Amino acid sequence: MATDDGARDPQGSGSDAGTGAPDRTPAYPGTEPARASADDADVKLSNLPWAITDGPESRALPPWFRRAVVLVLSLAILSQIAVWAFGQLTSFWYTIFFAFFLGIAIEPLVNRLARRGLRRGVGTFLVMAGLIVATVVFFLVFGQLFAEQLAALIRSIPDTLAAIIDWVNATFGTQFDPESILTTLGIQTGDLAKVAADIGVSLLSILGTAVGWVFSFFTVMLFTFYFAADGPHFRRAIASWLPPTRQRTFLTVWDISTEKAGSYVISRGILALISSVFHGAVFYFIDLPYWLPLAMWVGLVSQFIPTIGTYLAGALPIVVALVASGPPLALVVLVAVTLYQQVENYLVSPRVTRNTLEIHPAVAFGSVIVGASLFGTTGALLAIPVVATIQSVITTYGRRYTLIDEFAPSRGASDADRIDAAIRASDAGFGPPAAGSGRAGTPST
């Protein structure tokens, strides 16, 4: 029986059964050696104290991957929709922006009326009604005259420029050409005539576009009324979304910035009105051509364009007077503009701007340039109120320190002497080693 079993089992299974080794019988002929060696290697490696073989590879995606892809695609689609909607509502945002700062400008007046016991809604209505009535009266009295003179002034630009260039050529022997200069500036005579005609038509035939004007006007007035009359409630509604520790700071900053920025705009408007009235009376009395638009030009430009606004304001009427009537009339205009500027600087402006915010001329001028570059005419008009609001916040909550005595303007040496001393000290510190010094570059004491 043993012989027969051994013949039937050439692998000697009797010894394997005694040791408990697994059956190595191949399932298919020809595959036994490779499979046996692989199994032996797995058994030996599994007995090592550390794992040096990779686990089974899983090609299934993590559970968060699908949600992340959907979230990213949803955010991309929503952002595109938001950008498209914002672009479609550009005129609406301009209206809101303009109405917001117009509301800030009139809110100090509304606050004063409210302190006297008048309801904010009634006070806002009175202030806005006063501005509207004044504007309507002005255009009823001077609207046609203003349109005619402004159109004539624009049409006279080529002739005025030609007269100036002829005088320069005759005086200095130059060869300037008026047409080439206009072309270089991007201005054509036909374009000026078209602008003048458009101004005349838009002001004299305003009924043709009354629907659009009235709709835009009442839209701006509605939001302005809301921002001025309901301003405190609007601010409290926003503050309610902030934690209690931030609410006091937020409301204080907004109140102070609104008061100072609004007072600044009001003071500039009052100064512009006074300047326009004075120059209009003088220009009318001396019979200056285009006296009404030139007076408004002087009043607005001198107040709302800082630094160079005074020179630009006075240059245009002087040039018009010089071309129209010669040096005597131009000299009278120059004296009138210079005299009023001195009176305004020393008598009028200190009283009007006593409690308002002061903006550095360079900051104001730069803000006008940036506003005009980003948002055109609207940006230029609103640049100074925006800067006034930002500066009021900084001056209220910004922290400043007292200069040390060495750098105080009224103590110590002058700036030039201090700079020279610093340069000498730096030269001595980085120069060759002095005699008796302990190390290179250190002066001896």
C-alpha positions as CSV (number, residue, x, y, z in Angstrom):
1,M,0.0,0.0,0.0
2,A,2.8,2.4,0.7
3,T,4.3,1.7,-2.7
4,D,1.1,2.3,-4.4
5,D,0.5,5.5,-2.5
6,G,4.0,6.7,-3.3
7,A,3.4,5.9,-6.9
8,R,0.2,7.8,-7.0
9,D,1.8,10.7,-5.1
10,P,5.2,11.3,-6.6
11,Q,5.6,14.6,-4.5
12,G,5.8,12.7,-1.3
13,S,2.7,14.2,0.3
14,G,3.1,12.1,3.4
15,S,5.9,14.3,4.8
16,D,3.9,17.5,4.0
17,A,0.8,16.3,5.7
18,G,2.8,15.7,8.8
19,T,4.2,19.3,8.9
20,G,0.9,20.9,7.9
21,A,2.3,22.6,4.7
22,P,-0.2,23.7,2.1
23,D,-0.9,21.7,-0.9
24,R,1.3,22.9,-3.8
25,T,-0.6,21.0,-6.5
26,P,-0.8,23.3,-9.6
27,A,-4.2,24.1,-11.0
28,Y,-2.8,24.2,-14.5
29,P,0.3,22.4,-15.8
30,G,3.4,24.6,-16.3
31,T,2.5,27.3,-13.7
32,E,3.7,25.6,-10.6
33,P,7.3,27.0,-10.2
34,A,6.4,30.7,-10.7
35,R,3.4,30.6,-8.4
36,A,5.3,28.6,-5.7
37,S,8.2,31.1,-5.6
38,A,5.8,34.1,-5.4
39,D,3.8,32.5,-2.5
40,D,7.1,31.7,-0.7
41,A,8.3,35.3,-1.1
42,D,5.0,36.6,0.2
43,V,5.2,34.4,3.3
44,K,8.8,35.4,4.0
45,L,8.1,39.1,3.5
46,S,5.0,39.0,5.7
47,N,7.2,37.8,8.6
48,L,9.4,40.9,8.6
49,P,8.9,43.5,11.4
50,W,8.3,46.3,8.9
51,A,6.2,46.6,5.8
52,I,8.2,47.0,2.6
53,T,5.4,46.0,0.1
54,D,2.7,48.3,-1.2
55,G,-0.9,47.5,-0.2
56,P,-3.6,46.8,-2.7
57,E,-4.0,49.7,-5.1
58,S,-7.4,51.4,-5.0
59,R,-8.5,53.3,-8.1
60,A,-11.8,54.6,-6.6
61,L,-12.1,58.5,-6.3
62,P,-12.3,60.0,-2.8
63,P,-15.9,60.8,-1.7
64,W,-15.2,64.6,-1.6
65,F,-13.9,64.8,-5.2
66,R,-17.3,65.0,-6.9
67,R,-18.6,67.6,-4.5
68,A,-15.5,69.7,-5.0
69,V,-15.9,69.6,-8.8
70,V,-19.5,70.6,-8.5
71,L,-18.7,73.4,-6.1
72,V,-15.9,74.8,-8.3
73,L,-18.1,74.8,-11.4
74,S,-21.0,76.4,-9.5
75,L,-18.8,79.2,-8.2
76,A,-17.4,79.8,-11.7
77,I,-20.8,80.0,-13.2
78,L,-22.1,82.3,-10.4
79,S,-19.1,84.6,-10.8
80,Q,-19.6,84.9,-14.5
81,I,-23.3,85.7,-13.9
82,A,-22.3,88.3,-11.3
83,V,-19.8,90.0,-13.6
84,W,-22.4,90.1,-16.4
85,A,-25.1,91.5,-14.2
86,F,-22.7,94.1,-12.8
87,G,-21.8,95.2,-16.3
88,Q,-25.4,95.5,-17.3
89,L,-26.2,97.6,-14.3
90,T,-23.3,100.1,-14.7
91,S,-25.6,103.1,-15.0
92,F,-27.6,102.0,-12.0
93,W,-24.4,101.7,-9.9
94,Y,-23.4,105.2,-11.0
95,T,-26.8,106.5,-9.9
96,I,-26.5,104.9,-6.5
97,F,-22.9,106.1,-6.1
98,F,-23.8,109.7,-7.0
99,A,-26.9,109.7,-4.9
100,F,-25.0,108.3,-1.9
101,F,-22.4,111.1,-1.9
102,L,-25.1,113.7,-2.7
103,G,-26.9,112.5,0.4
104,I,-23.7,112.8,2.4
105,A,-23.3,116.3,1.1
106,I,-26.7,117.5,2.3
107,E,-26.9,115.4,5.5
108,P,-25.1,118.1,7.6
109,L,-27.8,120.5,6.7
110,V,-30.5,117.9,7.5
111,N,-28.8,117.2,10.9
112,R,-28.9,120.9,11.8
113,L,-32.6,121.1,11.0
114,A,-33.2,117.9,13.0
115,R,-31.4,119.4,16.0
116,R,-33.9,122.2,16.0
117,G,-36.8,119.8,16.3
118,L,-37.7,119.3,12.6
119,R,-38.3,115.7,11.5
120,R,-35.6,114.3,9.2
121,G,-37.9,113.6,6.4
122,V,-39.3,117.2,6.4
123,G,-35.8,118.6,6.7
124,T,-34.5,116.6,3.8
125,F,-37.4,117.6,1.7
126,L,-36.8,121.3,2.5
127,V,-33.1,121.1,1.6
128,M,-33.7,119.2,-1.6
129,A,-36.5,121.5,-2.6
130,G,-34.4,124.5,-2.0
131,L,-31.6,123.2,-4.3
132,I,-34.1,122.2,-7.0
133,V,-35.9,125.6,-6.9
134,A,-32.6,127.4,-7.1
135,T,-31.5,125.3,-10.1
136,V,-34.8,125.8,-11.9
137,V,-34.8,129.6,-11.3
138,F,-31.2,129.8,-12.6
139,F,-32.1,128.0,-15.8
140,L,-35.3,129.9,-16.2
141,V,-33.5,133.2,-15.9
142,F,-30.1,132.4,-17.5
143,G,-30.7,129.1,-19.2
144,Q,-31.0,130.4,-22.8
145,L,-28.3,133.0,-22.3
146,F,-26.0,130.4,-20.8
147,A,-26.6,128.0,-23.7
148,E,-26.1,130.6,-26.4
149,Q,-22.9,132.0,-24.8
150,L,-21.5,128.6,-24.1
151,A,-22.1,127.4,-27.7
152,A,-20.6,130.7,-29.1
153,L,-17.6,130.3,-26.8
154,I,-16.9,126.7,-28.1
155,R,-17.3,127.9,-31.7
156,S,-14.8,130.7,-31.0
157,I,-12.0,128.3,-29.9
158,P,-10.4,128.0,-33.3
159,D,-10.4,131.7,-33.9
160,T,-9.1,132.4,-30.4
161,L,-6.3,129.9,-30.8
162,A,-5.5,131.3,-34.2
163,A,-5.2,134.9,-32.8
164,I,-3.0,133.7,-30.0
165,I,-0.7,131.8,-32.4
166,D,-0.5,134.7,-34.8
167,W,0.6,137.0,-31.9
168,V,3.2,134.4,-30.8
169,N,4.5,134.1,-34.4
170,A,4.7,137.8,-34.8
171,T,6.4,138.4,-31.5
172,F,8.9,135.5,-31.4
173,G,9.3,134.8,-35.1
174,T,7.9,131.3,-34.9
175,Q,6.0,129.3,-37.5
176,F,3.2,127.6,-35.6
177,D,0.1,126.5,-37.5
178,P,-3.3,126.6,-35.7
179,E,-4.8,123.8,-37.7
180,S,-1.9,121.5,-37.0
181,I,-2.0,122.3,-33.3
182,L,-5.7,121.5,-33.1
183,T,-5.1,118.2,-35.0
184,T,-2.3,117.3,-32.6
185,L,-4.7,117.9,-29.7
186,G,-7.3,115.7,-31.3
187,I,-9.7,118.6,-31.9
188,Q,-11.2,119.4,-35.3
189,T,-13.2,122.5,-36.2
190,G,-16.1,120.4,-37.3
191,D,-16.2,118.6,-34.0
192,L,-16.3,121.9,-32.1
193,A,-19.2,123.1,-34.2
194,K,-21.1,119.8,-33.6
195,V,-20.5,120.1,-29.8
196,A,-21.7,123.6,-29.8
197,A,-24.8,122.7,-31.8
198,D,-25.5,119.7,-29.5
199,I,-25.2,122.0,-26.4
200,G,-27.7,124.5,-27.9
201,V,-30.2,121.8,-28.9
202,S,-30.0,119.9,-25.5
203,L,-30.5,123.1,-23.5
204,L,-33.0,124.9,-25.7
205,S,-35.0,121.8,-26.8
206,I,-34.9,119.9,-23.5
207,L,-38.6,118.9,-23.8
208,G,-37.6,116.5,-26.6
209,T,-35.8,114.3,-24.1
210,A,-37.8,115.2,-21.0
211,V,-38.8,111.6,-20.2
212,G,-35.3,110.3,-19.8
213,W,-34.1,113.4,-17.9
214,V,-37.1,113.3,-15.5
215,F,-36.7,109.6,-14.9
216,S,-33.0,109.9,-14.1
217,F,-33.6,113.0,-12.0
218,F,-36.2,111.5,-9.9
219,T,-34.2,108.3,-9.5
220,V,-31.2,110.2,-8.1
221,M,-33.5,112.4,-5.9
222,L,-35.2,109.3,-4.5
223,F,-32.0,107.6,-3.4
224,T,-30.6,110.9,-2.2
225,F,-33.6,111.5,-0.1
226,Y,-33.3,108.0,1.4
227,F,-29.6,108.3,2.1
228,A,-30.1,111.7,3.8
229,A,-33.4,111.3,5.6
230,D,-33.0,107.7,6.6
231,G,-29.3,107.7,7.0
232,P,-29.1,106.9,10.8
233,H,-31.5,104.0,10.4
234,F,-29.6,102.7,7.4
235,R,-26.3,102.8,9.4
236,R,-27.9,101.1,12.4
237,A,-29.2,98.4,10.1
238,I,-25.7,97.7,8.8
239,A,-24.3,97.9,12.3
240,S,-26.7,95.2,13.5
241,W,-24.8,92.7,11.4
242,L,-21.6,93.4,13.3
243,P,-20.6,92.1,16.7
244,P,-21.2,94.4,19.6
245,T,-17.6,95.3,20.0
246,R,-17.5,96.7,16.5
247,Q,-20.8,98.5,16.4
248,R,-19.7,101.6,18.3
249,T,-16.6,102.0,16.2
250,F,-18.5,101.6,13.0
251,L,-21.2,104.1,13.8
252,T,-18.8,106.7,15.2
253,V,-16.6,106.5,12.1
254,W,-19.5,106.8,9.8
255,D,-21.1,109.7,11.6
256,I,-17.8,111.7,11.8
257,S,-16.9,111.0,8.2
258,T,-20.4,112.0,7.0
259,E,-20.3,115.2,8.9
260,K,-16.8,116.3,7.8
261,A,-17.1,115.2,4.2
262,G,-20.6,116.8,3.8
263,S,-19.4,120.0,5.4
264,Y,-16.4,120.0,3.0
265,V,-18.6,119.7,-0.1
266,I,-21.1,122.3,1.2
267,S,-18.3,124.8,1.9
268,R,-16.8,124.3,-1.6
269,G,-20.2,124.8,-3.1
270,I,-20.8,128.0,-1.2
271,L,-17.3,129.3,-2.2
272,A,-18.0,128.4,-5.8
273,L,-21.4,130.2,-5.7
274,I,-19.8,133.4,-4.2
275,S,-17.0,133.3,-6.7
276,S,-19.3,132.8,-9.7
277,V,-21.6,135.7,-8.6
278,F,-18.7,138.1,-8.0
279,H,-17.0,137.3,-11.3
280,G,-20.3,137.3,-13.2
281,A,-21.0,140.8,-12.0
282,V,-17.5,142.0,-12.9
283,F,-17.5,140.4,-16.3
284,Y,-21.0,141.8,-17.1
285,F,-20.0,145.3,-15.9
286,I,-16.8,145.4,-18.1
287,D,-18.8,143.9,-21.0
288,L,-16.6,140.7,-21.4
289,P,-17.9,138.3,-24.1
290,Y,-19.4,135.1,-22.8
291,W,-19.5,136.5,-19.3
292,L,-21.9,134.0,-17.8
293,P,-20.2,130.7,-18.7
294,L,-16.8,132.3,-17.9
295,A,-18.0,133.3,-14.5
296,M,-19.3,129.8,-13.8
297,W,-16.1,128.4,-15.1
298,V,-14.0,130.5,-12.7
299,G,-16.3,129.7,-9.7
300,L,-16.4,125.9,-10.2
301,V,-12.8,125.3,-11.4
302,S,-11.2,127.4,-8.8
303,Q,-12.9,125.5,-6.0
304,F,-13.2,121.9,-7.2
305,I,-9.9,121.5,-9.1
306,P,-7.2,121.9,-6.4
307,T,-3.7,123.4,-6.8
308,I,-3.9,124.5,-10.4
309,G,-7.6,125.2,-10.4
310,T,-7.1,128.9,-9.6
311,Y,-4.7,129.4,-12.5
312,L,-6.9,127.5,-15.0
313,A,-9.9,129.5,-13.8
314,G,-8.4,132.9,-14.4
315,A,-6.5,132.0,-17.5
316,L,-9.5,131.4,-19.8
317,P,-11.3,134.8,-19.2
318,I,-8.0,136.6,-19.5
319,V,-7.3,135.0,-22.9
320,V,-10.8,135.7,-24.1
321,A,-10.5,139.4,-23.0
322,L,-7.1,139.6,-24.7
323,V,-8.4,138.3,-28.0
324,A,-11.7,140.2,-27.9
325,S,-10.6,143.7,-26.9
326,G,-6.8,143.7,-26.4
327,P,-4.5,144.1,-23.4
328,P,-6.5,146.8,-21.4
329,L,-9.5,144.5,-20.9
330,A,-7.3,141.5,-20.2
331,L,-5.5,143.6,-17.5
332,V,-8.8,144.5,-15.9
333,V,-9.8,140.8,-15.8
334,L,-6.4,139.9,-14.3
335,V,-6.8,142.5,-11.6
336,A,-10.3,141.4,-10.8
337,V,-9.4,137.7,-10.5
338,T,-6.3,138.3,-8.4
339,L,-8.1,140.7,-6.1
340,Y,-11.0,138.3,-5.5
341,Q,-8.5,135.5,-4.8
342,Q,-6.8,137.4,-2.1
343,V,-10.1,138.5,-0.5
344,E,-11.3,134.8,-0.6
345,N,-8.1,133.5,0.9
346,Y,-8.0,135.9,3.8
347,L,-11.6,136.8,4.5
348,V,-14.2,134.5,2.9
349,S,-12.6,131.1,3.0
350,P,-11.6,131.1,6.7
351,R,-15.2,131.8,7.7
352,V,-16.9,129.4,5.4
353,T,-14.4,126.5,5.9
354,R,-13.9,127.1,9.7
355,N,-15.3,123.7,10.8
356,T,-14.7,121.6,7.6
357,L,-12.0,119.1,6.7
358,E,-8.8,120.3,5.1
359,I,-7.5,118.2,2.2
360,H,-3.9,118.6,1.1
361,P,-3.9,120.1,-2.5
362,A,-1.6,117.3,-3.9
363,V,-3.9,114.6,-2.5
364,A,-7.0,116.3,-3.8
365,F,-5.5,116.9,-7.3
366,G,-4.3,113.3,-7.5
367,S,-7.7,112.0,-6.5
368,V,-9.3,114.1,-9.3
369,I,-6.9,112.6,-11.8
370,V,-7.5,109.0,-10.6
371,G,-11.3,109.5,-10.5
372,A,-11.4,110.9,-14.0
373,S,-9.2,108.1,-15.3
374,L,-11.4,105.4,-13.7
375,F,-14.9,106.7,-14.0
376,G,-14.8,109.8,-16.3
377,T,-16.6,113.0,-15.4
378,T,-18.6,111.3,-12.6
379,G,-15.4,110.1,-11.0
380,A,-13.8,113.5,-11.2
381,L,-16.8,115.1,-9.5
382,L,-17.0,112.5,-6.7
383,A,-13.2,112.0,-6.2
384,I,-12.9,114.8,-3.6
385,P,-15.9,113.7,-1.5
386,V,-14.6,110.1,-1.5
387,V,-11.1,111.3,-0.4
388,A,-12.7,113.6,2.2
389,T,-14.6,110.6,3.7
390,I,-11.4,108.4,3.7
391,Q,-9.3,111.2,5.3
392,S,-11.9,111.9,7.9
393,V,-11.8,108.3,9.0
394,I,-8.0,108.2,9.1
395,T,-7.8,111.5,11.1
396,T,-10.4,110.2,13.5
397,Y,-9.0,106.8,14.3
398,G,-5.4,107.0,13.0
399,R,-2.7,107.2,15.6
400,R,0.0,109.9,15.3
401,Y,2.9,110.6,17.6
402,T,4.7,113.7,18.6
403,L,8.0,114.3,16.9
404,I,11.1,114.1,19.0
405,D,12.9,117.3,19.8
406,E,15.6,116.8,17.3
407,F,13.1,116.7,14.4
408,A,10.6,119.2,15.7
409,P,10.2,122.1,13.2
410,S,10.7,124.8,15.9
411,R,13.6,123.2,17.7
412,G,17.1,122.0,17.0
413,A,19.0,122.6,13.8
414,S,17.6,123.2,10.4
415,D,16.8,120.4,8.0
416,A,19.8,121.2,5.8
417,D,22.2,121.2,8.8
418,R,20.7,118.0,10.1
419,I,21.1,116.3,6.7
420,D,24.7,117.5,6.4
421,A,25.5,116.1,9.9
422,A,24.0,112.8,9.0
423,I,26.0,112.5,5.8
424,R,29.3,113.4,7.7
425,A,28.5,110.8,10.3
426,S,27.8,108.1,7.7
427,D,31.0,109.0,5.9
428,A,33.0,108.7,9.1
429,G,31.3,105.4,10.0
430,F,32.0,103.7,6.7
431,G,35.3,105.3,5.9
432,P,38.9,104.0,6.6
433,P,39.8,103.2,10.2
434,A,40.8,106.2,12.2
435,A,43.9,106.3,14.4
436,G,43.4,104.6,17.7
437,S,40.1,103.0,16.7
438,G,39.3,99.6,18.0
439,R,37.9,98.2,14.7
440,A,37.7,99.1,11.0
441,G,35.1,101.7,10.1
442,T,34.6,102.9,13.7
443,P,35.8,106.5,14.4
444,S,37.9,107.0,17.5
445,T,36.5,108.9,20.5
